[in-house]
């Protein structure tokens, strides 16, 4: 899975760069890390952030966010490491998209 480059938001401002979504990607986690998803398709789609956390031995549910059709967009996060960081590397979160047609994404950090 490709890792989206994380773009820092600064006081001077940020004009984020967006990439075409692919079926699954990874992003860096952090208490100030977010994923911005834009959907220009004619149907809503969902974004799933895989949870790696457990509570009392039970898995915590994945975060599933619906992005509206046409000109929908959602800011998703913060992508907190204790909930979403990969058990393999401890810093990246796994993201999947129900559709990638006309969907663009950016990984942001404040």
Secondary structure, DSSP 4 states (H G I P E B T S, - for coil): -EEPPEEE--TT------EE--SEEEEE--TTEEEEEEE-SSS-EEEEEPP--EETTEEPPPEEEEE-TTTEEEEEE---HHHH--TTTSSEEEEEES--TTEEEEEEE-
